[in-house]
Amino acid sequence: MAQPKRKNSKMRSAKRRGSKPFKTPLLAKDPADGTAHLPHRVNPSNGLYRGRQVIDVEV
């Protein structure tokens, strides 16, 4: 397996990581009760997915 010729400096690694900042996750709005949840996933507040009851959530 190929080996790096030189050690990368801490500054070089930090520059690479700093160019890709964290992004806030996109949230979908539930049409039933208006709560925000991750898209393409079950809404944890009411247990609905695409308008169907998938899991039972105790209130």
N, CA, C and O atoms as a MOPAC input file, in Angstrom:
PM7 MOZYME 1SCF
protein

 N      0.83600 1    -1.17600 1     0.00000 1
 C      0.00000 1     0.00000 1     0.00000 1
 C      0.88300 1     1.24100 1     0.00000 1
 O      1.94600 1     1.25700 1     0.62100 1
 N      0.44100 1     2.26900 1    -0.69300 1
 C      1.22800 1     3.48900 1    -0.80600 1
 C      1.29700 1     4.22600 1     0.52200 1
 O      0.32500 1     4.25700 1     1.27700 1
 N      2.42800 1     4.80700 1     0.79800 1
 C      2.64200 1     5.56500 1     2.02600 1
 C      2.86100 1     7.03000 1     1.68200 1
 O      3.46200 1     7.33000 1     0.65100 1
 N      2.38500 1     7.95900 1     2.52800 1
 C      2.61600 1     9.37400 1     2.25000 1
 C      4.09700 1     9.72000 1     2.36600 1
 O      4.81600 1     9.19700 1     3.21700 1
 N      4.52500 1    10.61200 1     1.48800 1
 C      5.93400 1    10.97100 1     1.47200 1
 C      6.28600 1    11.89200 1     2.63800 1
 O      7.39100 1    11.82400 1     3.17700 1
 N      5.34600 1    12.75000 1     3.02300 1
 C      5.58100 1    13.69300 1     4.11200 1
 C      4.37200 1    13.72000 1     5.04100 1
 O      3.26600 1    13.33700 1     4.65900 1
 N      4.60600 1    14.17800 1     6.26500 1
 C      3.51300 1    14.32400 1     7.22600 1
 C      2.74900 1    15.60800 1     6.91200 1
 O      3.35100 1    16.66200 1     6.71000 1
 N      1.42300 1    15.51100 1     6.87200 1
 C      0.61200 1    16.71200 1     6.68800 1
 C      0.60900 1    17.51200 1     7.98000 1
 O      0.49000 1    16.96000 1     9.07400 1
 N      0.74200 1    18.83000 1     7.82800 1
 C      0.75700 1    19.68300 1     9.01000 1
 C     -0.65000 1    19.81200 1     9.58500 1
 O     -1.64300 1    19.52700 1     8.91600 1
 N     -0.70800 1    20.24600 1    10.83800 1
 C     -2.00100 1    20.46100 1    11.49700 1
 C     -2.76500 1    21.58900 1    10.80900 1
 O     -3.99200 1    21.54400 1    10.71900 1
 N     -2.05200 1    22.59000 1    10.32900 1
 C     -2.67900 1    23.72000 1     9.65000 1
 C     -3.35200 1    23.25700 1     8.35700 1
 O     -4.45900 1    23.69100 1     8.04000 1
 N     -2.69200 1    22.38800 1     7.62400 1
 C     -3.25300 1    21.90900 1     6.35800 1
 C     -4.52900 1    21.09300 1     6.60500 1
 O     -5.51300 1    21.22200 1     5.87600 1
 N     -4.49200 1    20.25700 1     7.64000 1
 C     -5.67700 1    19.46500 1     7.97000 1
 C     -6.81400 1    20.37000 1     8.42500 1
 O     -7.96600 1    20.14700 1     8.05500 1
 N     -6.50200 1    21.38900 1     9.22400 1
 C     -7.52100 1    22.30400 1     9.73500 1
 C     -8.14700 1    23.10500 1     8.59700 1
 O     -9.35000 1    23.36400 1     8.61700 1
 N     -7.35000 1    23.49800 1     7.61000 1
 C     -7.88900 1    24.23600 1     6.46000 1
 C     -8.87000 1    23.36900 1     5.67500 1
 O     -9.91900 1    23.84000 1     5.23600 1
 N     -8.52000 1    22.11200 1     5.50700 1
 C     -9.39100 1    21.20800 1     4.76000 1
 C    -10.71100 1    21.00500 1     5.50200 1
 O    -11.78000 1    21.03300 1     4.89300 1
 N    -10.63300 1    20.80300 1     6.80800 1
 C    -11.85300 1    20.58800 1     7.59400 1
 C    -12.67200 1    21.86400 1     7.70700 1
 O    -13.90000 1    21.81000 1     7.76900 1
 N    -12.00400 1    23.00700 1     7.73500 1
 C    -12.69300 1    24.28100 1     7.90300 1
 C    -13.45900 1    24.71400 1     6.67200 1
 O    -14.34500 1    25.56400 1     6.76700 1
 N    -13.13800 1    24.14700 1     5.51000 1
 C    -13.82200 1    24.55500 1     4.28300 1
 C    -15.19000 1    23.89400 1     4.14600 1
 O    -15.99500 1    24.29400 1     3.30600 1
 N    -15.45500 1    22.86800 1     4.98300 1
 C    -16.75000 1    22.18300 1     4.93200 1
 C    -17.47200 1    22.36500 1     6.26200 1
 O    -17.38400 1    21.49900 1     7.13200 1
 N    -18.18900 1    23.48400 1     6.43400 1
 C    -18.84200 1    23.72300 1     7.72700 1
 C    -20.05000 1    22.81000 1     7.92800 1
 O    -20.59700 1    22.26400 1     6.97000 1
 N    -20.45000 1    22.65700 1     9.17000 1
 C    -21.64100 1    21.88000 1     9.49100 1
 C    -22.87500 1    22.60700 1     8.97400 1
 O    -22.94400 1    23.83500 1     9.01600 1
 N    -23.84200 1    21.84800 1     8.48800 1
 C    -25.08000 1    22.43700 1     8.00200 1
 C    -26.22200 1    22.00600 1     8.91100 1
 O    -26.20800 1    20.90500 1     9.46200 1
 N    -27.19500 1    22.86800 1     9.06000 1
 C    -28.36000 1    22.50200 1     9.85000 1
 C    -29.18400 1    21.48700 1     9.06300 1
 O    -29.30900 1    21.61700 1     7.84500 1
 N    -29.74800 1    20.48400 1     9.72700 1
 C    -30.52300 1    19.48200 1     8.99300 1
 C    -31.81200 1    20.08200 1     8.43700 1
 O    -32.43400 1    20.94300 1     9.06000 1
 N    -32.19600 1    19.61100 1     7.25500 1
 C    -33.44800 1    20.06100 1     6.65600 1
 C    -34.60200 1    19.39600 1     7.38700 1
 O    -34.54300 1    18.20500 1     7.69300 1
 N    -35.62700 1    20.14200 1     7.66100 1
 C    -36.77000 1    19.62000 1     8.38400 1
 C    -38.02300 1    19.73800 1     7.53000 1
 O    -38.20900 1    20.71500 1     6.80400 1
 N    -38.87800 1    18.72800 1     7.62900 1
 C    -40.16100 1    18.73800 1     6.93200 1
 C    -41.25200 1    19.11400 1     7.92500 1
 O    -41.16000 1    18.80100 1     9.11200 1
 N    -42.27900 1    19.78700 1     7.43000 1
 C    -43.39400 1    20.18700 1     8.29200 1
 C    -44.51300 1    19.17300 1     8.13900 1
 O    -44.93600 1    18.87600 1     7.02200 1
 N    -44.99200 1    18.64300 1     9.25200 1
 C    -46.07400 1    17.66100 1     9.23200 1
 C    -47.39100 1    18.37000 1     8.95000 1
 O    -47.74100 1    19.30900 1     9.66500 1
 N    -48.13900 1    17.94300 1     7.91600 1
 C    -49.40600 1    18.61900 1     7.62000 1
 C    -50.48500 1    18.38300 1     8.67600 1
 O    -51.41500 1    19.18100 1     8.79200 1
 N    -50.37500 1    17.30000 1     9.44600 1
 C    -51.39900 1    16.99800 1    10.44100 1
 C    -51.36600 1    17.96500 1    11.62100 1
 O    -52.38500 1    18.56000 1    11.97200 1
 N    -50.17300 1    18.12100 1    12.24000 1
 C    -50.11000 1    18.97900 1    13.42400 1
 C    -49.05900 1    20.09000 1    13.32400 1
 O    -48.91400 1    20.87300 1    14.26200 1
 N    -48.33000 1    20.17500 1    12.22100 1
 C    -47.40100 1    21.28000 1    12.00700 1
 C    -46.05500 1    21.13700 1    12.68200 1
 O    -45.26800 1    22.08400 1    12.66800 1
 N    -45.75400 1    19.98000 1    13.27700 1
 C    -44.45800 1    19.80200 1    13.91500 1
 C    -43.38500 1    19.53900 1    12.86300 1
 O    -43.67700 1    19.03500 1    11.77800 1
 N    -42.15400 1    19.88100 1    13.19000 1
 C    -41.02500 1    19.66600 1    12.27800 1
 C    -40.36500 1    18.33400 1    12.59500 1
 O    -40.18400 1    17.97100 1    13.75700 1
 N    -40.00600 1    17.60600 1    11.52700 1
 C    -39.31600 1    16.32500 1    11.69400 1
 C    -38.41300 1    16.10100 1    10.49400 1
 O    -38.51200 1    16.81800 1     9.49800 1
 N    -37.53000 1    15.11000 1    10.58200 1
 C    -36.64300 1    14.79900 1     9.47100 1
 C    -37.45900 1    14.21000 1     8.31700 1
 O    -38.35300 1    13.39600 1     8.54700 1
 N    -37.15700 1    14.61600 1     7.07200 1
 C    -37.92900 1    14.09700 1     5.95100 1
 C    -37.65600 1    12.62100 1     5.71100 1
 O    -36.56900 1    12.13000 1     6.01400 1
 N    -38.63500 1    11.91700 1     5.16900 1
 C    -38.56400 1    10.48400 1     4.83800 1
 C    -38.38200 1     9.62500 1     6.07300 1
 O    -37.81500 1     8.53600 1     5.99700 1
 N    -38.85700 1    10.10800 1     7.20900 1
 C    -38.78600 1     9.35100 1     8.45900 1
 C    -40.09200 1     9.53300 1     9.22500 1
 O    -40.84400 1    10.47800 1     8.98800 1
 N    -40.34100 1     8.61500 1    10.13900 1
 C    -41.55700 1     8.69800 1    10.94800 1
 C    -41.46600 1     9.90700 1    11.86300 1
 O    -40.41300 1    10.17900 1    12.44000 1
 N    -42.57100 1    10.63200 1    11.99400 1
 C    -42.62600 1    11.77000 1    12.90300 1
 C    -42.69800 1    11.22000 1    14.33100 1
 O    -43.66800 1    10.54300 1    14.67200 1
 N    -41.69700 1    11.49500 1    15.17200 1
 C    -41.69800 1    10.92600 1    16.52100 1
 C    -42.77400 1    11.49800 1    17.43300 1
 O    -43.11000 1    10.87900 1    18.44300 1
 N    -43.32400 1    12.66200 1    17.10300 1
 C    -44.32200 1    13.25200 1    17.99600 1
 C    -45.69700 1    12.59500 1    17.86200 1
 O    -46.42900 1    12.49000 1    18.84600 1
 N    -46.05700 1    12.14800 1    16.64100 1
 C    -47.38600 1    11.54600 1    16.48300 1
 C    -47.35700 1    10.16400 1    15.82900 1
 O    -48.39800 1     9.51000 1    15.76200 1
 N    -46.20300 1     9.69400 1    15.34300 1
 C    -46.09000 1     8.34900 1    14.77800 1
 C    -46.61300 1     8.20900 1    13.36700 1
 O    -46.84700 1     7.08800 1    12.91600 1
 N    -46.80600 1     9.31700 1    12.64700 1
 C    -47.30500 1     9.25800 1    11.28100 1
 C    -46.16500 1     9.24400 1    10.27500 1
 O    -45.13100 1     9.87900 1    10.47900 1
 N    -46.37000 1     8.50800 1     9.18500 1
 C    -45.45500 1     8.53100 1     8.05000 1
 C    -46.30100 1     8.54200 1     6.79200 1
 O    -47.05200 1     7.60000 1     6.53900 1
 N    -46.18600 1     9.60600 1     5.99800 1
 C    -46.95000 1     9.79600 1     4.76600 1
 C    -48.45000 1     9.66600 1     4.99600 1
 O    -49.16500 1     9.09200 1     4.17500 1
 N    -48.92100 1    10.20300 1     6.11600 1
 C    -50.34300 1    10.22600 1     6.41000 1
 C    -50.89200 1     8.96100 1     7.04300 1
 O    -52.08700 1     8.89600 1     7.33000 1
 N    -50.06400 1     7.96000 1     7.26900 1
 C    -50.51000 1     6.71200 1     7.87500 1
 C    -49.91400 1     6.56000 1     9.25600 1
 O    -48.77600 1     6.96400 1     9.49400 1
 N    -50.68100 1     5.97500 1    10.17500 1
 C    -50.19000 1     5.70800 1    11.52300 1
 C    -49.27600 1     4.48400 1    11.46700 1
 O    -49.72400 1     3.38900 1    11.12600 1
 N    -47.99800 1     4.66800 1    11.80100 1
 C    -47.01600 1     3.59500 1    11.69400 1
 C    -46.64900 1     3.03400 1    13.06400 1
 O    -46.55400 1     1.82000 1    13.24400 1
 N    -46.44400 1     3.93100 1    14.02600 1
 C    -46.11500 1     3.48100 1    15.38400 1
 C    -47.08900 1     4.14200 1    16.35800 1
 O    -47.60600 1     5.23000 1    16.10400 1
 N    -47.32200 1     3.46400 1    17.46800 1
 C    -48.18300 1     4.01900 1    18.51100 1
 C    -47.34200 1     4.87500 1    19.44200 1
 O    -46.33000 1     4.41800 1    19.97400 1
 N    -47.76100 1     6.11600 1    19.63800 1
 C    -47.04100 1     7.05700 1    20.49900 1
 C    -47.95100 1     7.38400 1    21.66700 1
 O    -49.09100 1     7.81000 1    21.48100 1
 N    -47.43800 1     7.18000 1    22.87300 1
 C    -48.21500 1     7.51400 1    24.06300 1
 C    -48.12300 1     9.01200 1    24.31600 1
 O    -47.04200 1     9.59900 1    24.27600 1
 N    -49.26200 1     9.61000 1    24.57200 1
 C    -49.31700 1    11.06200 1    24.77000 1
 C    -49.18500 1    11.40600 1    26.22200 1
 O    -49.21000 1    12.58300 1    26.58200 1

